[in-house]
Structures are given as structure tokens and as C-alpha cells.
Amino acid sequence: MYKGVRQKKPKASVRKTVVERSGKLDVGEYELQLFDSRYMLKGEEGEKKCKGWLRPSCIPITIILVLIVLVVLLPLIGQDEAKSAEVITLGNYDAQFKNCSSPCVITLVESIPENLTFAEGKPTHTTVFEGWSQLIGLAERSIDIAAFYSTLKGQDIQPDDPDPSSWQGDKIFSDLMKAGTERGIRIRIAQSEPTGSTPDFDTKELEVKGAAKVRSLDFKKMLGAGVLHTKMFLIDKKHFYVGSANMDWRSLTQVKELGLVVYNCSCLAQDIYKIFEVYWKLGVPNPYIPPEWPADLQTSINKDNPVQIVMNNSQVLTYISSSPPPLCPKGRTTDLDAILDTINRANTFVYIAVMDYFPTSLYMEKQHYWPAIDSALRRVTVIKKLQVRILGSYWNHTRPAMFSFLRSLNALNSDTFDIEVKLFVVPTYTEAQAKIPFSRVNHNKYMVTDNSALIGTSNWSEDYFVNTGGVSIVLRNSKSNSTDAGNPVRDQVEEVFRRDWSSKYAHPLAEFNDIT
């Protein structure tokens, strides 16, 4: 039995004009030129037949010809322009990726809970707090935030006696307030519909004081269930953050989190901006999900057509996925497809760190089996003989049913098949820490393989992929274009996983055999 922790009870530029691109429009222009030469120039033939436009005998002919132009040619022009617009949005690589040639800077960020330490020499990274602070400070025009909920201030969770470690969340809230009220930054926040357990204390105050505009998304009204579970900062359509950390002070000092901050990367930032705009359009009293999203929200950056970007002096193939499918405009890869594609592309290993792992639904009215990811992992274990490692989380709120599914996977481990499951436990060291609700947990949501890394915002159960809002960023290895290339992000994510897997906080599944 595991006894190692005290547990509480529970717009794009176009290189060719429309005329140059469209054959039909060229014909139309040619016919109009013929019309001009025949009927608008005062040549000899014109003088013989009709010396002026105002002669009574010419007026009916003129009217008829004008009507022919309006009825026949203009619709053709309209069709061609519409087709060209679609090409610009979806098919023109230069237009879609015009900002992708400049190098980007990408930083892996982590929140390590208080008193959690690793062996000397193990990798460390910029904190989520530092990443968020830098992003807010860099803002010159706009800050767009997508959040599950907002409890950045210590008093939001512990009104009478806030924990001292909440100062980082207080600072982020103060920075946002100053950005919106003193620095002239336009702040928009798209959040999930507030509830008792996911309140809007901070966003309400920001809105009341004129620092931000806030919209709430009611997934129950739109899809029958679900929430906005995305955690994203977007700055000036140029810099952004994606990761597991909520807008909650506990996510900065009491919960283990992992994410990415990307700087000077307009190409990707403008693509993720489209995801935010979907949220913003739906954050109204009577939301409507269209059968097809507008062309300006569609993308051509996806798993089949990732964009190649120089990040930290290394070539990376990357794209951004989203969920659920109804919120994915044309061209957007869904989060589930991104996960399955990343698993299937692996050649050597698949390492996963996720708080909840369930091949079922969790929050729907009727729970049912959902084997999409589970089957993919079994397939690559058995058929491709890959090494598979799953690092789940154990804390006060872990559902006992998860152990059955993890044991089923772990049972495959043998001399023939290399698959193993462990659970990461964040210990509670002090009485003060024990009093902080919903904390002390490994909240990571990522996967790394021998050739890719996926950083997401979703736990792994059906709900998060069919009716819950989330995003992921996928980075695939490409060839380095420099002899001084920095440590590629994929390599860094693998190092984090190996650090955690080999740490004293990662416990074999057998230690939890008494939990059923």
C-alpha cells in the first residue's frame, strides 16, 4: 500500500491579382474590351450607324448591352473572386505562411510545487509565473486570454487567511489590472461559464474596473455538456502561452504544471488567434455554432501540413490543434487526431504525462467506453514494439476507477511488450499546504515521442475531446540549420519526463493495489 504522502479526504498578402489567377475573369475582361472598342469608341463604323449615344435609335441597344453585362458577366466575376478568396485562405501557402520565415524563440515553462525538489543536475526551467509576467510586460496593444476560470488572488481561495505562496497570483492579477487601466492595453478574456466551483472573481473585478472585456462560454447550452478548459495567453498576435496551468495562484506555487511560451512568432500566434476568435464569437447570450465557420477563421496549418519554423536555431515542424470538433473551422486538426497522429508517428517510444487517464467518458449523463487512445497505445506496444510509459497522477481527488484501466495497460508489460505505468504524487509537507484545497498534484498534460512533443490543456477522457474546449501545440523534429542549435524543445520535454519518471515522487502501480 502506498503511504508516502498524507492525503486529505476527499490578412494575408496576395502575390497575384484576381484577374491573373482566374481564367474566366480573363475572358470577361477580354469581352469587355471588345465591347468598349465596338460601342464606345467613335470610329467610322460608329459614325455611320450611330453618331452618338443619345440618338433615339441607339438607346435601346445600349440598355440591352448594359443588361447583358450585368446579368451574364458580373456573376462570373463574383464566383471567381469567391473562389480566389478560398484559395487565399486555404490553398495559398505563401499567403497563409507569409510570417513564418522569421526565427521564433520558445521556452519550456514549469510550475514546481513548494518543497518539491529534484536531484542535483536534473533539468530546471523558467517558471510559469515568470513566463506570464514577461508576456504581460511585453504587451503593446492587446492581451487575449482563454481560461477555464480565474482565482489568481489568494483571498479568492482563502478569504480569511490567504496562503503566503499566493503572492505570485496576486502579482499577475495586479499586472493585468495595470495593463488594462494604466498602460492602455486592450484585454479580452474568454472564460467558461462561471459556477460555484469555477468562479469568476478576478475577471469580474477586471471588467468592473474597465481593465478587460469578458465573455463566458456556455458549453452546456451549445453542446449539451462541457466547459472551456483552454489555458492560453496571446499577446499582440505575436507571443503566446499554452499549457496546463489555470489562471489560479495555486497553479503557480502549489500545483505541478508544464507549458510553452513562444516569443516573436506571428505565424503561429496569428493561427492561435483564430482559435481565440472562435471562443469570442461564442461568448454571447445565445451562442450559435455555424455549420461552417467563416473563411477568416479557417487554417491550412495542421497535422498534414505543418509549418516549418526556426525555433531556438532548430528547424521544427509545428501546428496547433483544438477541441471539440464543432469549434474547429475547416483545416484545423482536432486534439484527438493530434494525439493519435503523434502516437502513430513514433518509431521508438511514447511517453505520456497526464493527470487523468480514462478510456471512457467521465462527465456525461451516461458513461460509456471510449477506446480511441487506449487502443492506439496497445497497437503500437504490440505491433510496433514501442516502449510506452504513462505517468498518471495520484492525489486527493483521483477516481478509483482509473486504476482498473491503468492496470489493464500495465498487465501487457512483459519480456515481449514494453509498457509501464507509474503515478506521480506531490507530497504535502506542511499543515498550511494541507489546508489549500485542490492543490498538491501533478497537473501536466503532455506527450513526447522520439520525434515529436505535444503540449496540451486536456485530460485524457472522452469528454475533453467531444464537448470540451482545449488546445494543443505539436512540435516535430526537423533538421537543424545551425551548428550552434540550442537544445530542441522536444529534447527538453523528454528530459522533463525522464526526470519525473525516475524521481522519488513516481510510484509503481503495484504500490496502489489496495485501491479498487
N, C-alpha and C positions, 0 to 999 in steps of 0.2 A: 504493500500500500504506500502511496506517495504521501510523505509527511513533511516535505521540505519548506512549506510556507503556511503561515497562519491564514486561513480562509474565513471570511465573514460568511454569514449565512446569506444564504441568499434571499478697288475695282480694277480691273486688270487692264494693262496696255495692250493694244491690238496692233500687230505689225502690218497687216493687210487691211485695206478698206473693205467694206461690204461688197462694193462693186467688183473689186479684184478677186474676191473669193467666190462670187456667185455667178454661175453660168447664165441662169435665167435673167438675172438683172442686167448682165451684159447685153443680152438680146433686147431687153426692154429699152435700154439706153440707146441702142442702135436704131430701133424703130422710132424712138422719139426724135432722133437726129434726122431720119428720113422725113418724118412729119414736119419738122422745122424747115427743111430745105424745100419741101413741096408746097407748103401752105403759108409759111410766114415770111419768106424772102420775096422781095418784089422783083422777080426776073421777068423775061419776056413772056413766058407762058402764063405767068400770073397776070400780067397786064392784059393779055388777050382775053383770058377767061374771067378775070375778076380783079379790077384795078384797085380795089380797096376792100378792107374787111367790112366796111359799113354798107356796101352795096346790098340792097334787099335780097338779091338772088343768092348771095354768099352766106347770109346769116344762118339759114337752116343747116347748111353744110357744116359751118363752123361749130354749131351747137352739137350736131351729131358726132363730129370727130372728137370734141372735148369729152362727151359722154363715153365714147368708146375707150378713151384713155383712162378715165376714172374707173369704169366698170371692169375693164379687162386687165390693164397693166398694173394698177396700184395694188390689187390683192396679191399679185405675184411678187411685187416688191416687199410687201408686208410679210409674206411667207418666208422669203429669203432672209429678211432681217431677223425673223424669229429663229430660223434655223442657224443663222450665224451666231446669234446670242447664245444658243445652246452649245454650239461648238466652243465658243469662248469660255463658257462655264465649265464644260466637262471634258472637251477633247483637245483644247489648245494647251499643250504643255508649257509653252513659253508664257502664255497669259497667266496660267494658274501658278506657275513656279517662278515668276519673274524676280521674287525677292529671296530666292533660295541659294544664291551664289555666294552670299557673304557668310563668313565664318560665324558660328554661334558659340557661346560659352554655356556649358551645362554643369550643374553642381548637384551632387547627391547630398540630400539633407536628411538628418535623423533627429528624432527626439529620444533621448535615453532617460528613463525614469530616474529620479533621485535615488542615490545609493546603489544603483546598478552599475557594476564595474566589470570590465573585461581584462583578460591577461595583458601584461605589458607587451607592446608591439603589435597588438591587434588593431585593425583599421578604425579610425575615427573620422568623423565628417562634420561639416558645418551643421549647426543646429537648425531645426525648422524655424525657431524664433529668429535667428539671425537672417535666414533666408527671407522670411516675411518682412522683417524690418527693412532690409535692403530694398526689396521690391517697392514697398510703400514710399521709401525715401527717393527712389528713382522716378516716381510718377511725375509727369509734367502736365498731363492733360486728363487722364482718365484711369480709374481703377474699377474693374468689373470683377465681382466675386460671386461664385456659386457655392452655396453652403447648405448643409443639412439643417443646422440650427446655429445659434450663436450665444455662447456663455463665456465670453472672454474675461470678464471681471470676476475676481474672487468672490465678491458678495453675491454673485448670481447663484452660486452653489452653496455657499456657507454664509448667509446674511449676517449672522451674529459674530462670527469669528473666522474670517477668511484665512485660509492657509497661507503662510508667508511665500510659498512657492508660486502663488498665483500672480506675482508681480509681472511676469513676462506677458501674460494675457492682458493685464491692466495696461501695460505699455503699448501693446498692439492696438487695443481699443483707443487709447489716447492718441496714437499716431494717426489712426483713421479719422478720428474726430477733427484733429488739426488739419489734416489734408483736405477735408471737406468744408471746413468753416474758415480756415485761415489761409490756406495755400491755393484755393480756387480750383481744386481737383474735382472733377465730376465723378462721383462714386455711385455705382449701381450694384445692388445686391439682390440676387435671385436666390430664394430660400424655399425649403419645403414648408408646407402649410404648418404653422406652429401648433403644438399640442402641449399638454402638461409636462410630458417627458422631454419634449424637444422645443423649448421656449424661444421667444424672440426678444428677450430683454434688451440686448445690446442693439440690435437692428432697429427696434422701436425708438430707442433713445437717439440713435444716429439720425433717424428720419425726422423725429420731432424737432431736433435742433438744426435741421437743414443741412446736415452733413452728407446725407445719402438719400437716394431714392430706392425703395424696397418693394419687391414684388414676391408674392408667395404662390407656389405651385401646388395645386390640389390634385394629387395623383389619383386619389380615390374617385374624385369627380370625373377625371379624364379617362382612367383605365380600370377603375373598379378597386384598385389597391395600389400600394406602393408609396414611395417617398422620393424626394430628391436627395440622393446620397452622395452627390458630387462634392469634391473639395478642391476648389480651383481659384487662383488669383490670376488676373490678366491685367497687365499694366501697359497703357498706351499702344495696345496691339503690337507690342514689341517684346515684352518679357512676361513670363508666366510661371506659375507653380501648379503642379498636380501631385497628389499623394494621398496618404491615408489620414492625415491629421485634420480633425474637425476644427471649427472656429471656437475653440474651447481651451481655457487655460490649462486644463489637465492634459491636453494633447501636446503641450509644450514642456511639461515637467514631470508628469505622473504616468504617462502612457507612452509605450514604445511605438514610434511612428517612422515611416520612411517615405520620401518623396523626391521630386526633382524640381530644381529651379533652373529655368532656361533664360539666358540673357541675350539681348541683341539678335533675336531670331524672328523677324517679322513674318517670314514664310510660315512657320508653324503657328505663331501667335495669331495670325490672321485666320488660320484654319480653325483653331480652337475658339476664336471669336464667334465663328458661325454656330458653334455648339451653344455658347452663351446666348446668342440671339434667339435660338430656339426656345430656351428657357424663358427669356424675357417676354417673348410673344405669348407664351402660355401662362404667364403670371398675372392673369386678369380674372375678374369675377366669373365670366362664362367662357372658359377656355375651349378652343376648338382645334383639334388635330386634323390638319388637311390631309386628303388622300395623297397629295403630292406637295412637298414643300417647295417654296419659290426657288427659282434658279440661283439666286444670290446666296442661298444657304447650302447649296449642293457643293460637292467637292470631288476632285479627281485624285486626292491623296488617300490611299487605302492599302490594304494588305497586298493587293495585286499590282499596285502602282505606287510603292513607297517613294518618297522623295529622298534624294541623296544630298546630305548636308555635311559640311565640315564642322564637327564639334570637337573642341579641345584638340585641334590638329589631327583628328582622326575622321576618316570618311564613315558616315553612318547612314544606313537606310532606315527611314522612320516614317511613322504615320500615327494618327490619333483616332482611336475608336470611341464608340459611345453606346449607351443603352438607355432605355429599351428600344427595340426596333421601330415603334411608331414615332419616336423622336429622332430617328436617323434619316436625314434627307438623302436623296439619290447620291450614290457614290461613297457614303460613309460606311465603313466597316463596323459591325456591331461588336460589343465587348466579348460576347461569347465566341464569335468567329475569330476574333483576335487571339483569344486564349487557345482555341483548338488549333489554329494555324501555327501558333508558336510551338505548341506541343508536337505537332506533326512534322515540323521542320527540324526538330532536334535530331542530332546524329549520335550524341554520346550520353548526355544526361539531361534530366529535367528536375530542377529544384524549385519547390513551392513553399512560400511562407504566407499563410492566410489565417485569420482568426477563426473563422467558421468554415467547415467543410461538410457539406451535406449534398448527396445525390438525390435530393428531394426538394419540395417546396417547404417553406417554413411559416410564412405569414398568410397564406391563402386560406380561404374558408375550409377547403378540403385539401388536406395534404396528399401528395401523390409522388410517385417515383419519377426521378428525372436523371437519367444516367449519362447525359451528354459528356461531361468532363470525366466522370469516373470511368466510362468505357474507353475514352481516349487514352487515359493513363494505363489502364490494363492492357490495351492494344500495344502501346509502344514498349511496355515492360515485357510482354510475352513474345511479340512478333519481331520487334527491332532490337530486343535485348538491351534496352537503355537502362541506365542507372536512374532510379526515381527516388527522390527524397521529399517528404512532406513534413513541414514544420507547422503544426497547428498551435493553438493557444489554449491554455487552461487557466481559468480564473473563477471568481465567484458566480459568474452567470453562464458558465458553459452548460449546454444541454447534454444530459447523459446520453441521449440517442446518438450523438456524434461518435461516441466510442465504438459503437457497433459497426459503423461504416468504415472507420479508420482501421479497426481490427480486421475487417474483411480484406482490405488492401494489404495490410501488413502480413496477412496469412500467406500471401503469394511469395514472400521472401524465402529464398532457398538457395541452394548451390546453382540452380538454373536461372532463377529470376531475382534481380537485384532491386528490390523496392523496400523502403523502410519508412516508418512514421515515428516522429517524436513530438512531444508537446513542450512548448516554451512557457515557463512560469516566471512571472515577475514577483519576487518576494515582497512582502510588506514588512518593513523593518521597524517602524515606529507606531506608537498609538495614534499620532497625528495622521499618518498615512492611512491607517486603518479606518479613520473617520471620513475619509474622502470617498464619496460614492462613485461607483462606475469608473474605477481607476486601477492602476497596477496591472496592466495587461499588455501583451504584445499584439498591437493592432495592425501590423503590417499586412499588405495586400499586393504581393508581387510574385513574379516567377522569373527565373533565369535559366537559360539553357547554354549549351556550348557555343551557340551562335546568336542568341537574342536575349533581351531583357524586356519585361513587361511590368510597368508600374501602374497600378490601378487604384480605384476607390471603392471596389465592391468586395464583399464577402462572397464565398462560393456556395450559393444555393440558388435554386431556380428563380426565386423572386427577384434577385438582383439583375437578372438578365431578361426578364419578360415584362416587368411593370415598375422597375425602379431606376431612377436616373443615376448614371455613373459615367466615368470616362477612364480611358487608359492611354498611355503612351507606350509605343513599341519601338525598340531600337535594335536593329540588326547589324551585325558586324559587316564592315566593308574594308577594302584595303586602305591602309594608311597612306596619306600623301606626303608624309614628312618623316624624316629620320628622328625628329625630336617630338614625335606624337606623345601626348600625355596618356596616362592610364585610362583606357576606354571605359565608358560608363558601364558597359556590360561586365567588364572585368571587376569593377568596383562592387557591383551588385553581387556578383558571385563571391567576392571576398567577405561581404557582409553576411551572406548566408552561411558560408563555411565557419565564420567566427561564431555566429549564433548556434549553429548545429553542434559545434564541438565545445560549447560553453557549459558551465555547471548548471545553467538555467534550462537546458534542453534535456528532457527526461524520456527514456524509452517508454513505449506504450505499455509495456508489461508492468510498470510501476503503478498503473491505474486500473489493475484488474478487478479491484473491488467496486469499481463504479460501473453500474449497469443501467 
